[in-house]
Amino acid sequence: MSGINIQPITHTVNKNNTKCKRKANLFKKSMELSKLCNQDIIVIIYDKELAKLHHYRSNEKFDLKQANAIIQKGNKKKSSGKKGAI
């Protein structure tokens, strides 16, 4: 990314439009990845300005507790020297 200079958007209207479009695109890509590759996906976005969570789950049965358990399991494997997917 050496040629791209990314700066915070200062104009409120432009920032809100960009945030809305990119959030929708992120959720759309997550949905596509889930369907095409048979993956369980959770995407969580916290909007600091509105103090609001936005989320996408590819599977109603796959929740944050389950995802956290998988992450913890992966961290234990890393600390014991075994290679894992995470």
Distance bins in CASP14 RR format, pairs under 12 A and 6 or more apart:
PFRMAT RR
TARGET T0000
AUTHOR 0000-0000-0000
RMODE 2
METHOD distances of the structure
MODEL  1
6 18 0 0 0 0 0 1 0 0 0 0 0
7 14 0 0 0 0 0 1 0 0 0 0 0
7 15 0 0 0 0 0 1 0 0 0 0 0
8 14 0 0 0 0 0 1 0 0 0 0 0
8 15 0 0 0 0 1 0 0 0 0 0 0
8 18 0 0 0 0 0 1 0 0 0 0 0
8 19 0 0 0 0 0 1 0 0 0 0 0
9 15 1 0 1 0 0 0 0 0 0 0 0
9 16 0 0 0 0 1 0 0 0 0 0 0
9 17 0 0 0 0 1 0 0 0 0 0 0
9 18 1 0 1 0 0 0 0 0 0 0 0
9 19 0 0 0 0 1 0 0 0 0 0 0
9 21 0 0 0 0 0 1 0 0 0 0 0
9 22 0 0 0 0 0 1 0 0 0 0 0
10 18 0 0 0 0 0 1 0 0 0 0 0
11 17 0 0 0 0 1 0 0 0 0 0 0
11 18 0 0 0 0 1 0 0 0 0 0 0
12 18 0 0 0 0 0 1 0 0 0 0 0
12 19 0 0 0 0 0 1 0 0 0 0 0
12 49 0 0 0 0 1 0 0 0 0 0 0
13 19 0 0 0 0 0 1 0 0 0 0 0
13 20 0 0 0 0 0 1 0 0 0 0 0
14 20 0 0 0 0 0 1 0 0 0 0 0
14 21 0 0 0 0 0 1 0 0 0 0 0
15 21 0 0 0 0 0 1 0 0 0 0 0
15 22 0 0 0 0 0 1 0 0 0 0 0
15 47 0 0 0 0 0 1 0 0 0 0 0
15 49 0 0 0 0 1 0 0 0 0 0 0
16 22 0 0 0 0 0 1 0 0 0 0 0
16 23 0 0 0 0 0 1 0 0 0 0 0
16 47 0 0 0 0 0 1 0 0 0 0 0
16 49 0 0 0 0 1 0 0 0 0 0 0
16 50 0 0 0 0 1 0 0 0 0 0 0
17 23 0 0 0 0 0 1 0 0 0 0 0
17 24 0 0 0 0 0 1 0 0 0 0 0
18 24 0 0 0 0 0 1 0 0 0 0 0
18 25 0 0 0 0 0 1 0 0 0 0 0
19 25 0 0 0 0 0 1 0 0 0 0 0
19 26 0 0 0 0 0 1 0 0 0 0 0
19 45 0 0 0 0 1 0 0 0 0 0 0
19 46 0 0 0 0 0 1 0 0 0 0 0
19 47 1 0 0 1 0 0 0 0 0 0 0
19 48 0 0 0 0 0 1 0 0 0 0 0
19 49 0 0 0 0 1 0 0 0 0 0 0
19 50 0 0 0 0 1 0 0 0 0 0 0
19 52 0 0 0 0 0 1 0 0 0 0 0
19 54 0 0 0 0 1 0 0 0 0 0 0
20 26 0 0 0 0 0 1 0 0 0 0 0
20 27 0 0 0 0 0 1 0 0 0 0 0
20 45 0 0 0 0 0 1 0 0 0 0 0
20 47 0 0 0 0 0 1 0 0 0 0 0
20 50 0 0 0 0 0 1 0 0 0 0 0
20 54 0 0 0 0 0 1 0 0 0 0 0
21 27 0 0 0 0 0 1 0 0 0 0 0
21 28 0 0 0 0 0 1 0 0 0 0 0
22 28 0 0 0 0 0 1 0 0 0 0 0
22 29 0 0 0 0 0 1 0 0 0 0 0
22 43 0 0 0 0 0 1 0 0 0 0 0
22 45 0 0 0 0 1 0 0 0 0 0 0
22 54 0 0 0 0 0 1 0 0 0 0 0
23 29 0 0 0 0 0 1 0 0 0 0 0
23 30 0 0 0 0 0 1 0 0 0 0 0
23 43 0 0 0 0 1 0 0 0 0 0 0
23 44 0 0 0 0 0 1 0 0 0 0 0
23 45 1 0 0 1 0 0 0 0 0 0 0
23 46 0 0 0 0 0 1 0 0 0 0 0
23 47 0 0 0 0 1 0 0 0 0 0 0
23 50 0 0 0 0 0 1 0 0 0 0 0
23 52 0 0 0 0 0 1 0 0 0 0 0
23 53 0 0 0 0 0 1 0 0 0 0 0
23 54 1 0 0 1 0 0 0 0 0 0 0
23 55 0 0 0 0 0 1 0 0 0 0 0
23 56 0 0 0 0 1 0 0 0 0 0 0
24 30 0 0 0 0 0 1 0 0 0 0 0
24 31 0 0 0 0 0 1 0 0 0 0 0
24 43 0 0 0 0 0 1 0 0 0 0 0
24 45 0 0 0 0 0 1 0 0 0 0 0
24 54 0 0 0 0 1 0 0 0 0 0 0
24 56 0 0 0 0 0 1 0 0 0 0 0
25 31 0 0 0 0 0 1 0 0 0 0 0
25 32 0 0 0 0 0 1 0 0 0 0 0
25 43 0 0 0 0 0 1 0 0 0 0 0
25 45 0 0 0 0 0 1 0 0 0 0 0
25 56 0 0 0 0 0 1 0 0 0 0 0
26 32 0 0 0 0 0 1 0 0 0 0 0
26 33 0 0 0 0 0 1 0 0 0 0 0
26 41 0 0 0 0 0 1 0 0 0 0 0
26 43 1 0 0 1 0 0 0 0 0 0 0
26 44 0 0 0 0 0 1 0 0 0 0 0
26 45 1 0 0 1 0 0 0 0 0 0 0
26 54 0 0 0 0 1 0 0 0 0 0 0
26 55 0 0 0 0 0 1 0 0 0 0 0
26 56 1 0 0 1 0 0 0 0 0 0 0
27 33 0 0 0 0 0 1 0 0 0 0 0
27 34 0 0 0 0 0 1 0 0 0 0 0
27 41 0 0 0 0 1 0 0 0 0 0 0
27 42 0 0 0 0 0 1 0 0 0 0 0
27 43 1 0 0 1 0 0 0 0 0 0 0
27 44 0 0 0 0 0 1 0 0 0 0 0
27 45 0 0 0 0 1 0 0 0 0 0 0
27 54 0 0 0 0 1 0 0 0 0 0 0
27 55 0 0 0 0 1 0 0 0 0 0 0
27 56 1 0 1 0 0 0 0 0 0 0 0
27 57 0 0 0 0 0 1 0 0 0 0 0
27 58 0 0 0 0 0 1 0 0 0 0 0
28 34 0 0 0 0 0 1 0 0 0 0 0
28 35 0 0 0 0 0 1 0 0 0 0 0
28 41 0 0 0 0 0 1 0 0 0 0 0
28 43 0 0 0 0 0 1 0 0 0 0 0
28 56 0 0 0 0 1 0 0 0 0 0 0
29 35 0 0 0 0 0 1 0 0 0 0 0
29 36 0 0 0 0 0 1 0 0 0 0 0
29 37 0 0 0 0 0 1 0 0 0 0 0
29 39 0 0 0 0 0 1 0 0 0 0 0
29 41 0 0 0 0 1 0 0 0 0 0 0
29 43 0 0 0 0 1 0 0 0 0 0 0
29 56 0 0 0 0 1 0 0 0 0 0 0
29 58 0 0 0 0 0 1 0 0 0 0 0
30 36 0 0 0 0 0 1 0 0 0 0 0
30 37 0 0 0 0 0 1 0 0 0 0 0
30 39 0 0 0 0 1 0 0 0 0 0 0
30 40 0 0 0 0 0 1 0 0 0 0 0
30 41 1 0 1 0 0 0 0 0 0 0 0
30 42 0 0 0 0 1 0 0 0 0 0 0
30 43 1 0 1 0 0 0 0 0 0 0 0
30 44 0 0 0 0 0 1 0 0 0 0 0
30 45 0 0 0 0 0 1 0 0 0 0 0
30 54 0 0 0 0 0 1 0 0 0 0 0
30 55 0 0 0 0 0 1 0 0 0 0 0
30 56 1 0 1 0 0 0 0 0 0 0 0
30 57 0 0 0 0 1 0 0 0 0 0 0
30 58 1 0 0 1 0 0 0 0 0 0 0
30 59 0 0 0 0 0 1 0 0 0 0 0
31 37 0 0 0 0 0 1 0 0 0 0 0
31 39 0 0 0 0 0 1 0 0 0 0 0
31 41 0 0 0 0 1 0 0 0 0 0 0
31 43 0 0 0 0 1 0 0 0 0 0 0
31 56 1 0 0 1 0 0 0 0 0 0 0
31 57 0 0 0 0 0 1 0 0 0 0 0
31 58 1 0 0 1 0 0 0 0 0 0 0
31 59 0 0 0 0 0 1 0 0 0 0 0
32 38 0 0 0 0 0 1 0 0 0 0 0
32 39 0 0 0 0 0 1 0 0 0 0 0
32 41 0 0 0 0 1 0 0 0 0 0 0
32 56 0 0 0 0 0 1 0 0 0 0 0
32 58 0 0 0 0 0 1 0 0 0 0 0
33 39 1 0 1 0 0 0 0 0 0 0 0
33 40 0 0 0 0 0 1 0 0 0 0 0
33 41 1 0 0 1 0 0 0 0 0 0 0
33 42 0 0 0 0 0 1 0 0 0 0 0
33 43 0 0 0 0 0 1 0 0 0 0 0
33 56 0 0 0 0 0 1 0 0 0 0 0
33 58 0 0 0 0 1 0 0 0 0 0 0
34 40 1 0 0 1 0 0 0 0 0 0 0
34 41 1 0 1 0 0 0 0 0 0 0 0
34 42 0 0 0 0 0 1 0 0 0 0 0
34 43 0 0 0 0 0 1 0 0 0 0 0
34 56 0 0 0 0 1 0 0 0 0 0 0
34 57 0 0 0 0 1 0 0 0 0 0 0
34 58 1 1 0 0 0 0 0 0 0 0 0
34 59 1 0 0 1 0 0 0 0 0 0 0
34 62 0 0 0 0 1 0 0 0 0 0 0
35 41 0 0 0 0 1 0 0 0 0 0 0
35 58 1 0 0 1 0 0 0 0 0 0 0
35 59 0 0 0 0 0 1 0 0 0 0 0
36 58 0 0 0 0 0 1 0 0 0 0 0
37 58 0 0 0 0 0 1 0 0 0 0 0
38 58 0 0 0 0 1 0 0 0 0 0 0
38 59 0 0 0 0 0 1 0 0 0 0 0
39 57 0 0 0 0 0 1 0 0 0 0 0
39 58 1 0 0 1 0 0 0 0 0 0 0
39 59 0 0 0 0 1 0 0 0 0 0 0
39 62 0 0 0 0 1 0 0 0 0 0 0
39 67 0 0 0 0 0 1 0 0 0 0 0
39 85 0 0 0 0 0 1 0 0 0 0 0
40 56 0 0 0 0 0 1 0 0 0 0 0
40 57 0 0 0 0 1 0 0 0 0 0 0
40 58 1 0 1 0 0 0 0 0 0 0 0
40 59 1 0 1 0 0 0 0 0 0 0 0
40 60 0 0 0 0 0 1 0 0 0 0 0
40 61 0 0 0 0 1 0 0 0 0 0 0
40 62 1 0 1 0 0 0 0 0 0 0 0
40 63 0 0 0 0 1 0 0 0 0 0 0
40 64 0 0 0 0 0 1 0 0 0 0 0
40 66 0 0 0 0 1 0 0 0 0 0 0
40 67 0 0 0 0 1 0 0 0 0 0 0
40 70 0 0 0 0 1 0 0 0 0 0 0
41 55 0 0 0 0 0 1 0 0 0 0 0
41 56 1 0 0 1 0 0 0 0 0 0 0
41 57 1 0 0 1 0 0 0 0 0 0 0
41 58 1 0 1 0 0 0 0 0 0 0 0
41 59 0 0 0 0 1 0 0 0 0 0 0
41 62 1 0 0 1 0 0 0 0 0 0 0
41 67 0 0 0 0 1 0 0 0 0 0 0
42 53 0 0 0 0 0 1 0 0 0 0 0
42 54 0 0 0 0 0 1 0 0 0 0 0
42 55 1 0 0 1 0 0 0 0 0 0 0
42 56 1 0 0 1 0 0 0 0 0 0 0
42 57 1 0 1 0 0 0 0 0 0 0 0
42 58 1 0 0 1 0 0 0 0 0 0 0
42 59 0 0 0 0 1 0 0 0 0 0 0
42 60 0 0 0 0 0 1 0 0 0 0 0
42 61 0 0 0 0 0 1 0 0 0 0 0
42 62 1 0 0 1 0 0 0 0 0 0 0
42 63 1 0 0 1 0 0 0 0 0 0 0
42 64 1 0 0 1 0 0 0 0 0 0 0
42 65 0 0 0 0 0 1 0 0 0 0 0
42 66 0 0 0 0 1 0 0 0 0 0 0
42 67 1 0 1 0 0 0 0 0 0 0 0
42 68 0 0 0 0 1 0 0 0 0 0 0
42 70 0 0 0 0 0 1 0 0 0 0 0
42 71 0 0 0 0 0 1 0 0 0 0 0
43 53 0 0 0 0 0 1 0 0 0 0 0
43 54 0 0 0 0 1 0 0 0 0 0 0
43 55 1 0 0 1 0 0 0 0 0 0 0
43 56 1 0 1 0 0 0 0 0 0 0 0
43 57 0 0 0 0 1 0 0 0 0 0 0
43 58 0 0 0 0 1 0 0 0 0 0 0
43 62 0 0 0 0 0 1 0 0 0 0 0
43 64 0 0 0 0 0 1 0 0 0 0 0
43 67 0 0 0 0 0 1 0 0 0 0 0
44 52 0 0 0 0 0 1 0 0 0 0 0
44 53 1 0 0 1 0 0 0 0 0 0 0
44 54 1 0 0 1 0 0 0 0 0 0 0
44 55 1 0 1 0 0 0 0 0 0 0 0
44 56 0 0 0 0 1 0 0 0 0 0 0
44 57 0 0 0 0 1 0 0 0 0 0 0
44 63 0 0 0 0 0 1 0 0 0 0 0
44 64 1 0 0 1 0 0 0 0 0 0 0
44 67 0 0 0 0 1 0 0 0 0 0 0
44 68 0 0 0 0 0 1 0 0 0 0 0
45 52 0 0 0 0 1 0 0 0 0 0 0
45 53 1 0 0 1 0 0 0 0 0 0 0
45 54 1 0 1 0 0 0 0 0 0 0 0
45 55 1 0 0 1 0 0 0 0 0 0 0
45 56 0 0 0 0 1 0 0 0 0 0 0
46 52 1 0 0 1 0 0 0 0 0 0 0
46 53 1 0 1 0 0 0 0 0 0 0 0
46 54 1 0 0 1 0 0 0 0 0 0 0
46 55 0 0 0 0 1 0 0 0 0 0 0
47 53 1 0 0 1 0 0 0 0 0 0 0
47 54 1 0 0 1 0 0 0 0 0 0 0
47 55 0 0 0 0 0 1 0 0 0 0 0
53 64 0 0 0 0 0 1 0 0 0 0 0
55 62 0 0 0 0 0 1 0 0 0 0 0
55 63 0 0 0 0 0 1 0 0 0 0 0
55 64 0 0 0 0 1 0 0 0 0 0 0
55 67 0 0 0 0 0 1 0 0 0 0 0
56 62 0 0 0 0 0 1 0 0 0 0 0
57 63 1 0 0 1 0 0 0 0 0 0 0
57 64 0 0 0 0 1 0 0 0 0 0 0
57 66 0 0 0 0 0 1 0 0 0 0 0
57 67 0 0 0 0 1 0 0 0 0 0 0
58 67 0 0 0 0 0 1 0 0 0 0 0
59 66 0 0 0 0 1 0 0 0 0 0 0
59 67 0 0 0 0 0 1 0 0 0 0 0
60 66 0 0 0 0 0 1 0 0 0 0 0
61 67 0 0 0 0 0 1 0 0 0 0 0
62 68 0 0 0 0 0 1 0 0 0 0 0
62 69 0 0 0 0 0 1 0 0 0 0 0
62 70 0 0 0 0 1 0 0 0 0 0 0
63 69 0 0 0 0 0 1 0 0 0 0 0
63 70 0 0 0 0 0 1 0 0 0 0 0
64 70 0 0 0 0 0 1 0 0 0 0 0
64 71 0 0 0 0 0 1 0 0 0 0 0
65 71 0 0 0 0 0 1 0 0 0 0 0
65 72 0 0 0 0 0 1 0 0 0 0 0
66 72 0 0 0 0 0 1 0 0 0 0 0
66 73 0 0 0 0 0 1 0 0 0 0 0
67 73 0 0 0 0 0 1 0 0 0 0 0
67 74 0 0 0 0 0 1 0 0 0 0 0
67 86 0 0 0 0 0 1 0 0 0 0 0
68 74 0 0 0 0 0 1 0 0 0 0 0
68 75 0 0 0 0 0 1 0 0 0 0 0
68 86 0 0 0 0 0 1 0 0 0 0 0
69 75 0 0 0 0 0 1 0 0 0 0 0
69 76 0 0 0 0 0 1 0 0 0 0 0
69 86 0 0 0 0 0 1 0 0 0 0 0
70 76 0 0 0 0 0 1 0 0 0 0 0
70 77 0 0 0 0 0 1 0 0 0 0 0
70 84 0 0 0 0 0 1 0 0 0 0 0
70 85 0 0 0 0 1 0 0 0 0 0 0
70 86 1 0 0 1 0 0 0 0 0 0 0
71 77 0 0 0 0 0 1 0 0 0 0 0
71 78 0 0 0 0 0 1 0 0 0 0 0
71 84 0 0 0 0 0 1 0 0 0 0 0
71 85 0 0 0 0 0 1 0 0 0 0 0
71 86 1 0 0 1 0 0 0 0 0 0 0
72 78 0 0 0 0 0 1 0 0 0 0 0
72 79 0 0 0 0 0 1 0 0 0 0 0
72 86 0 0 0 0 1 0 0 0 0 0 0
73 79 0 0 0 0 0 1 0 0 0 0 0
73 80 0 0 0 0 0 1 0 0 0 0 0
73 82 0 0 0 0 0 1 0 0 0 0 0
73 84 0 0 0 0 1 0 0 0 0 0 0
73 85 0 0 0 0 0 1 0 0 0 0 0
73 86 0 0 0 0 1 0 0 0 0 0 0
74 80 0 0 0 0 1 0 0 0 0 0 0
74 81 0 0 0 0 0 1 0 0 0 0 0
74 82 0 0 0 0 1 0 0 0 0 0 0
74 83 0 0 0 0 1 0 0 0 0 0 0
74 84 1 0 0 1 0 0 0 0 0 0 0
74 85 1 0 0 1 0 0 0 0 0 0 0
74 86 1 0 1 0 0 0 0 0 0 0 0
75 81 0 0 0 0 0 1 0 0 0 0 0
75 82 0 0 0 0 0 1 0 0 0 0 0
75 84 0 0 0 0 1 0 0 0 0 0 0
75 85 0 0 0 0 0 1 0 0 0 0 0
75 86 1 0 0 1 0 0 0 0 0 0 0
76 82 0 0 0 0 1 0 0 0 0 0 0
76 84 0 0 0 0 0 1 0 0 0 0 0
76 86 0 0 0 0 0 1 0 0 0 0 0
77 83 1 0 0 1 0 0 0 0 0 0 0
77 84 1 0 1 0 0 0 0 0 0 0 0
77 85 0 0 0 0 1 0 0 0 0 0 0
77 86 1 0 0 1 0 0 0 0 0 0 0
78 84 1 0 0 1 0 0 0 0 0 0 0
78 85 0 0 0 0 0 1 0 0 0 0 0
78 86 1 0 0 1 0 0 0 0 0 0 0
79 86 0 0 0 0 0 1 0 0 0 0 0
END
